Amino acid sequence: MREQMAETTEAPKAETSTRGRPKTRVGIVTSNKMQKTVVVTVQRRAPHPKYGKIMSLREKYKAHVEDHDYPKKVTINEGDRVRIAETKPASKDKRWRVVEVLEKSKNV
């Protein structure tokens, strides 16, 4: 009887935890004047919580770009349409990274 109790009270094996998919957003680059960082503005439409009117909302994200060095090597320009994904904090404000450039701006 005691042997059975010992078997059932053992600690369960650690399961492999999965983090799931990171959040992604699509937006327009509004500033590329920093080294390894761009500012991406994401616009979305959502109803007002109380009144229900559809509003146009925008939010700015600072996103990391590894091969972007502003004065010397500019890889992403203002006006480019990019996809950004959530990542671990890279600095005080940066929690996103540029995954891909969807569309280059026409005013280059």
VOVEXDREN-725161 format. One record per residue: residue number from 1; chain; y, x, z of N, C-alpha, C in turn. Coordinates in pm, whole numbers, always signed. Atoms other than C-alpha are relative to their C-alpha. Layout:
@n: NUM&chain: A&nnorth: Y&neast: X&nup: Z&canorth: Y&caeast: X&caup: Z&cnorth: Y&ceast: X&cup: Z
...
//
This chain:
@n: 1&chain: A&nnorth: -119&neast: +82&nup: +0&canorth: +0&caeast: +0&caup: +0&cnorth: +126&ceast: +87&cup: +0
@n: 2&chain: A&nnorth: -117&neast: -88&nup: -5&canorth: +242&caeast: +279&caup: +86&cnorth: +24&ceast: +70&cup: -133
@n: 3&chain: A&nnorth: -15&neast: -69&nup: +129&canorth: +175&caeast: +452&caup: -246&cnorth: +68&ceast: -90&cup: -101
@n: 4&chain: A&nnorth: -63&neast: +93&nup: +92&canorth: +277&caeast: +142&caup: -438&cnorth: +149&ceast: -12&cup: +32
@n: 5&chain: A&nnorth: -141&neast: +10&nup: -39&canorth: +601&caeast: +118&caup: -241&cnorth: +77&ceast: +122&cup: -48
@n: 6&chain: A&nnorth: -67&neast: -122&nup: +42&canorth: +684&caeast: +479&caup: -319&cnorth: +28&ceast: -3&cup: -150
@n: 7&chain: A&nnorth: -19&neast: +5&nup: +144&canorth: +640&caeast: +416&caup: -689&cnorth: +113&ceast: -95&cup: -39
@n: 8&chain: A&nnorth: -102&neast: +98&nup: +37&canorth: +870&caeast: +113&caup: -697&cnorth: +138&ceast: +39&cup: +49
@n: 9&chain: A&nnorth: -132&neast: -35&nup: -52&canorth: +1150&caeast: +271&caup: -494&cnorth: +57&ceast: +126&cup: -62
@n: 10&chain: A&nnorth: -54&neast: -118&nup: +66&canorth: +1192&caeast: +572&caup: -720&cnorth: +127&ceast: -35&cup: -75
@n: 11&chain: A&nnorth: -126&neast: +21&nup: +73&canorth: +1529&caeast: +616&caup: -883&cnorth: -31&ceast: -26&cup: -147
@n: 12&chain: A&nnorth: +25&neast: +27&nup: +142&canorth: +1539&caeast: +466&caup: -1233&cnorth: +48&ceast: +116&cup: -85
@n: 13&chain: A&nnorth: -39&neast: -108&nup: +91&canorth: +1563&caeast: +707&caup: -1523&cnorth: +139&ceast: -28&cup: -57
@n: 14&chain: A&nnorth: -136&neast: +15&nup: +55&canorth: +1911&caeast: +771&caup: -1653&cnorth: -10&ceast: -41&cup: -148
@n: 15&chain: A&nnorth: +1&neast: +47&nup: +138&canorth: +1961&caeast: +572&caup: -1972&cnorth: +111&ceast: +70&cup: -77
@n: 16&chain: A&nnorth: -104&neast: -61&nup: +82&canorth: +2154&caeast: +721&caup: -2257&cnorth: +109&ceast: -104&cup: -23
@n: 17&chain: A&nnorth: -110&neast: +95&nup: +15&canorth: +2492&caeast: +553&caup: -2250&cnorth: +69&ceast: +23&cup: -133
@n: 18&chain: A&nnorth: -72&neast: -9&nup: +127&canorth: +2666&caeast: +476&caup: -2577&cnorth: +141&ceast: -50&cup: +21
@n: 19&chain: A&nnorth: -140&neast: +35&nup: -17&canorth: +3039&caeast: +457&caup: -2600&cnorth: +44&ceast: -111&cup: -94
@n: 20&chain: A&nnorth: -40&neast: +102&nup: +96&canorth: +3050&caeast: +220&caup: -2894&cnorth: +96&ceast: +58&cup: -102
@n: 21&chain: A&nnorth: -90&neast: -42&nup: +106&canorth: +3287&caeast: +234&caup: -3185&cnorth: +143&ceast: +13&cup: +54
@n: 22&chain: A&nnorth: -140&neast: -9&nup: -40&canorth: +3646&caeast: +359&caup: -3136&cnorth: +83&ceast: -104&cup: -74
@n: 23&chain: A&nnorth: -91&neast: +93&nup: +66&canorth: +3928&caeast: +119&caup: -3216&cnorth: +64&ceast: +70&cup: -119
@n: 24&chain: A&nnorth: -69&neast: -56&nup: +116&canorth: +4085&caeast: +172&caup: -3557&cnorth: +116&ceast: -91&cup: -37
@n: 25&chain: A&nnorth: -117&neast: +73&nup: +47&canorth: +4421&caeast: +67&caup: -3698&cnorth: +42&ceast: +58&cup: -135
@n: 26&chain: A&nnorth: -56&neast: -47&nup: +128&canorth: +4587&caeast: +92&caup: -4040&cnorth: +150&ceast: -18&cup: +9
@n: 27&chain: A&nnorth: -146&neast: +8&nup: -10&canorth: +4958&caeast: +172&caup: -4054&cnorth: +69&ceast: +96&cup: -93
@n: 28&chain: A&nnorth: -85&neast: -82&nup: +85&canorth: +5244&caeast: +351&caup: -4224&cnorth: +56&ceast: +115&cup: +85
@n: 29&chain: A&nnorth: -56&neast: -115&nup: -70&canorth: +5356&caeast: +702&caup: -4125&cnorth: +152&ceast: -12&cup: -4
@n: 30&chain: A&nnorth: -146&neast: +12&nup: -7&canorth: +5717&caeast: +677&caup: -4004&cnorth: +67&ceast: +132&cup: +34
@n: 31&chain: A&nnorth: -56&neast: -131&nup: -30&canorth: +5766&caeast: +1036&caup: -3886&cnorth: -109&ceast: +105&cup: -9
@n: 32&chain: A&nnorth: +95&neast: -110&nup: +7&canorth: +5595&caeast: +1363&caup: -3967&cnorth: +67&ceast: +131&cup: +39
@n: 33&chain: A&nnorth: -82&neast: -115&nup: -33&canorth: +5845&caeast: +1603&caup: -3810&cnorth: -53&ceast: +82&cup: +117
@n: 34&chain: A&nnorth: +58&neast: -76&nup: -110&canorth: +5609&caeast: +1737&caup: -3542&cnorth: -117&ceast: +81&cup: -52
@n: 35&chain: A&nnorth: +116&neast: -80&nup: +36&canorth: +5341&caeast: +2001&caup: -3556&cnorth: -126&ceast: -71&cup: +47
@n: 36&chain: A&nnorth: +130&neast: +62&nup: -27&canorth: +4992&caeast: +1847&caup: -3574&cnorth: +10&ceast: -144&cup: +50
@n: 37&chain: A&nnorth: -17&neast: +137&nup: -47&canorth: +5134&caeast: +1501&caup: -3494&cnorth: +81&ceast: -80&cup: -101
@n: 38&chain: A&nnorth: -79&neast: +94&nup: +79&canorth: +5255&caeast: +1202&caup: -3695&cnorth: +16&ceast: -128&cup: +81
@n: 39&chain: A&nnorth: -22&neast: +130&nup: -64&canorth: +5401&caeast: +872&caup: -3578&cnorth: -38&ceast: -107&cup: -102
@n: 40&chain: A&nnorth: +49&neast: +104&nup: +88&canorth: +5223&caeast: +572&caup: -3728&cnorth: +44&ceast: -135&cup: +55
@n: 41&chain: A&nnorth: -42&neast: +135&nup: -39&canorth: +5373&caeast: +220&caup: -3718&cnorth: -101&ceast: -100&cup: -54
@n: 42&chain: A&nnorth: +99&neast: +100&nup: +36&canorth: +5116&caeast: -58&caup: -3717&cnorth: +62&ceast: -137&cup: +20
@n: 43&chain: A&nnorth: -53&neast: +135&nup: -10&canorth: +5228&caeast: -414&caup: -3792&cnorth: -113&ceast: -100&cup: +2
@n: 44&chain: A&nnorth: +99&neast: +108&nup: -4&canorth: +5032&caeast: -726&caup: -3704&cnorth: +72&ceast: -131&cup: +25
@n: 45&chain: A&nnorth: -56&neast: +133&nup: -21&canorth: +5094&caeast: -1099&caup: -3694&cnorth: -85&ceast: -70&cup: +104
@n: 46&chain: A&nnorth: +72&neast: +66&nup: -108&canorth: +5004&caeast: -1294&caup: -3382&cnorth: +82&ceast: -119&cup: +48
@n: 47&chain: A&nnorth: -74&neast: +114&nup: -53&canorth: +5092&caeast: -1630&caup: -3230&cnorth: +64&ceast: +32&cup: +136
@n: 48&chain: A&nnorth: -67&neast: -14&nup: -130&canorth: +5338&caeast: -1646&caup: -2940&cnorth: -91&ceast: -63&cup: +106
@n: 49&chain: A&nnorth: +92&neast: +53&nup: -100&canorth: +5139&caeast: -1699&caup: -2618&cnorth: +32&ceast: -142&cup: +47
@n: 50&chain: A&nnorth: -38&neast: +131&nup: -52&canorth: +5337&caeast: -2005&caup: -2508&cnorth: +30&ceast: -100&cup: -112
@n: 51&chain: A&nnorth: -51&neast: +94&nup: +99&canorth: +5496&caeast: -2157&caup: -2818&cnorth: -84&ceast: -7&cup: -128
@n: 52&chain: A&nnorth: +89&neast: +5&nup: +114&canorth: +5239&caeast: -2070&caup: -3085&cnorth: +60&ceast: +43&cup: -133
@n: 53&chain: A&nnorth: -61&neast: -45&nup: +124&canorth: +5489&caeast: -1950&caup: -3345&cnorth: -60&ceast: +135&cup: -40
@n: 54&chain: A&nnorth: +53&neast: -126&nup: +49&canorth: +5348&caeast: -1673&caup: -3563&cnorth: +112&ceast: +102&cup: -5
@n: 55&chain: A&nnorth: -101&neast: -104&nup: -7&canorth: +5541&caeast: -1354&caup: -3489&cnorth: -52&ceast: +126&cup: -68
@n: 56&chain: A&nnorth: +36&neast: -129&nup: +57&canorth: +5544&caeast: -1020&caup: -3665&cnorth: +24&ceast: +105&cup: +107
@n: 57&chain: A&nnorth: -9&neast: -99&nup: -107&canorth: +5471&caeast: -751&caup: -3405&cnorth: -28&ceast: +138&cup: -58
@n: 58&chain: A&nnorth: +26&neast: -136&nup: +44&canorth: +5480&caeast: -376&caup: -3448&cnorth: -15&ceast: +90&cup: +121
@n: 59&chain: A&nnorth: +22&neast: -97&nup: -106&canorth: +5362&caeast: -86&caup: -3240&cnorth: -9&ceast: +138&cup: -61
@n: 60&chain: A&nnorth: +1&neast: -138&nup: +49&canorth: +5407&caeast: +288&caup: -3279&cnorth: -106&ceast: +80&cup: +76
@n: 61&chain: A&nnorth: +101&neast: -87&nup: -60&canorth: +5125&caeast: +534&caup: -3217&cnorth: +25&ceast: +143&cup: -46
@n: 62&chain: A&nnorth: -1&neast: -141&nup: +38&canorth: +5135&caeast: +913&caup: -3210&cnorth: -143&ceast: +40&cup: -27
@n: 63&chain: A&nnorth: +136&neast: -34&nup: +41&canorth: +4833&caeast: +1043&caup: -3396&cnorth: -10&ceast: +148&cup: -34
@n: 64&chain: A&nnorth: +25&neast: -143&nup: +20&canorth: +4684&caeast: +1391&caup: -3417&cnorth: -52&ceast: +26&cup: -141
@n: 65&chain: A&nnorth: +47&neast: -46&nup: +131&canorth: +4641&caeast: +1567&caup: -3754&cnorth: -16&ceast: +151&cup: +12
@n: 66&chain: A&nnorth: +27&neast: -142&nup: -27&canorth: +4476&caeast: +1907&caup: -3725&cnorth: +65&ceast: +93&cup: -102
@n: 67&chain: A&nnorth: -50&neast: -93&nup: +103&canorth: +4587&caeast: +2059&caup: -4058&cnorth: +146&ceast: -24&cup: -38
@n: 68&chain: A&nnorth: -141&neast: +29&nup: +29&canorth: +4950&caeast: +1936&caup: -4043&cnorth: +87&ceast: +93&cup: +84
@n: 69&chain: A&nnorth: -93&neast: -90&nup: -70&canorth: +5205&caeast: +2207&caup: -3957&cnorth: +135&ceast: -20&cup: -65
@n: 70&chain: A&nnorth: -116&neast: +61&nup: +66&canorth: +5546&caeast: +2056&caup: -4021&cnorth: +80&ceast: +91&cup: -93
@n: 71&chain: A&nnorth: -86&neast: -66&nup: +98&canorth: +5779&caeast: +2315&caup: -4166&cnorth: -78&ceast: +75&cup: -108
@n: 72&chain: A&nnorth: +73&neast: -86&nup: +94&canorth: +5512&caeast: +2528&caup: -4334&cnorth: -94&ceast: -78&cup: -91
@n: 73&chain: A&nnorth: +105&neast: +67&nup: +78&canorth: +5227&caeast: +2303&caup: -4445&cnorth: +0&ceast: -148&cup: +34
@n: 74&chain: A&nnorth: -8&neast: +145&nup: -23&canorth: +5298&caeast: +1930&caup: -4472&cnorth: -115&ceast: -65&cup: -76
@n: 75&chain: A&nnorth: +115&neast: +64&nup: +65&canorth: +4977&caeast: +1738&caup: -4540&cnorth: +17&ceast: -152&cup: -9
@n: 76&chain: A&nnorth: -24&neast: +144&nup: -1&canorth: +5096&caeast: +1384&caup: -4457&cnorth: +150&ceast: -24&cup: -3
@n: 77&chain: A&nnorth: -143&neast: +28&nup: +15&canorth: +5434&caeast: +1250&caup: -4568&cnorth: +35&ceast: -136&cup: +57
@n: 78&chain: A&nnorth: -48&neast: +130&nup: -46&canorth: +5646&caeast: +962&caup: -4444&cnorth: -28&ceast: -102&cup: -111
@n: 79&chain: A&nnorth: +31&neast: +105&nup: +96&canorth: +5543&caeast: +637&caup: -4611&cnorth: -147&ceast: -6&cup: -38
@n: 80&chain: A&nnorth: +143&neast: +3&nup: +30&canorth: +5175&caeast: +727&caup: -4641&cnorth: -69&ceast: -107&cup: +84
@n: 81&chain: A&nnorth: +80&neast: +100&nup: -73&canorth: +4928&caeast: +455&caup: -4544&cnorth: -124&ceast: +70&cup: +51
@n: 82&chain: A&nnorth: +110&neast: -74&nup: -60&canorth: +4671&caeast: +596&caup: -4300&cnorth: -82&ceast: -89&cup: +92
@n: 83&chain: A&nnorth: +86&neast: +64&nup: -100&canorth: +4378&caeast: +485&caup: -4086&cnorth: -8&ceast: +93&cup: +119
@n: 84&chain: A&nnorth: +8&neast: -80&nup: -121&canorth: +4388&caeast: +604&caup: -3725&cnorth: -110&ceast: -57&cup: +90
@n: 85&chain: A&nnorth: +107&neast: +40&nup: -90&canorth: +4112&caeast: +594&caup: -3465&cnorth: +31&ceast: +49&cup: +141
@n: 86&chain: A&nnorth: -20&neast: -35&nup: -140&canorth: +4118&caeast: +602&caup: -3087&cnorth: -83&ceast: +123&cup: +35
@n: 87&chain: A&nnorth: +71&neast: -120&nup: -41&canorth: +4018&caeast: +931&caup: -2927&cnorth: +41&ceast: +36&cup: +143
@n: 88&chain: A&nnorth: -37&neast: -41&nup: -136&canorth: +4035&caeast: +1111&caup: -2594&cnorth: +143&ceast: +55&cup: -2
@n: 89&chain: A&nnorth: -140&neast: -44&nup: -2&canorth: +4388&caeast: +1206&caup: -2482&cnorth: +16&ceast: +145&cup: -44
@n: 90&chain: A&nnorth: -29&neast: -134&nup: +48&canorth: +4520&caeast: +1507&caup: -2673&cnorth: +125&ceast: +56&cup: +68
@n: 91&chain: A&nnorth: -121&neast: -41&nup: -72&canorth: +4852&caeast: +1516&caup: -2484&cnorth: +49&ceast: -120&cup: +80
@n: 92&chain: A&nnorth: -55&neast: +109&nup: -81&canorth: +5078&caeast: +1295&caup: -2275&cnorth: +4&ceast: -132&cup: -77
@n: 93&chain: A&nnorth: -17&neast: +122&nup: +79&canorth: +5138&caeast: +1045&caup: -2557&cnorth: -108&ceast: -22&cup: -106
@n: 94&chain: A&nnorth: +94&neast: +11&nup: +112&canorth: +4865&caeast: +1118&caup: -2814&cnorth: -139&ceast: -45&cup: +46
@n: 95&chain: A&nnorth: +134&neast: +50&nup: -26&canorth: +4550&caeast: +904&caup: -2789&cnorth: -70&ceast: -43&cup: -128
@n: 96&chain: A&nnorth: +52&neast: +40&nup: +130&canorth: +4486&caeast: +855&caup: -3162&cnorth: -8&ceast: +121&cup: -91
@n: 97&chain: A&nnorth: +9&neast: -106&nup: +99&canorth: +4386&caeast: +1074&caup: -3457&cnorth: -7&ceast: -65&cup: -138
@n: 98&chain: A&nnorth: +3&neast: +51&nup: +138&canorth: +4427&caeast: +1029&caup: -3831&cnorth: -140&ceast: +23&cup: -56
@n: 99&chain: A&nnorth: +135&neast: -9&nup: +56&canorth: +4089&caeast: +954&caup: -3988&cnorth: +7&ceast: +27&cup: -150
@n: 100&chain: A&nnorth: -10&neast: -18&nup: +145&canorth: +4191&caeast: +922&caup: -4354&cnorth: +135&ceast: -49&cup: -49
@n: 101&chain: A&nnorth: -121&neast: +47&nup: +68&canorth: +4488&caeast: +880&caup: -4584&cnorth: -47&ceast: -99&cup: -104
@n: 102&chain: A&nnorth: +42&neast: +105&nup: +91&canorth: +4442&caeast: +551&caup: -4765&cnorth: +81&ceast: -2&cup: -128
@n: 103&chain: A&nnorth: -89&neast: +9&nup: +116&canorth: +4743&caeast: +567&caup: -4994&cnorth: +118&ceast: +93&cup: +23
@n: 104&chain: A&nnorth: -114&neast: -90&nup: -8&canorth: +5004&caeast: +833&caup: -5063&cnorth: +128&ceast: -77&cup: -33
@n: 105&chain: A&nnorth: -127&neast: +68&nup: +27&canorth: +5371&caeast: +731&caup: -5065&cnorth: +46&ceast: +33&cup: -141
@n: 106&chain: A&nnorth: -44&neast: -16&nup: +137&canorth: +5537&caeast: +689&caup: -5401&cnorth: +130&ceast: +81&cup: -11
@n: 107&chain: A&nnorth: -129&neast: -68&nup: +4&canorth: +5869&caeast: +857&caup: -5306&cnorth: -12&ceast: +147&cup: +40
@n: 108&chain: A&nnorth: +19&neast: -143&nup: -32&canorth: +5742&caeast: +1216&caup: -5295&cnorth: +77&ceast: +85&cup: -96
//
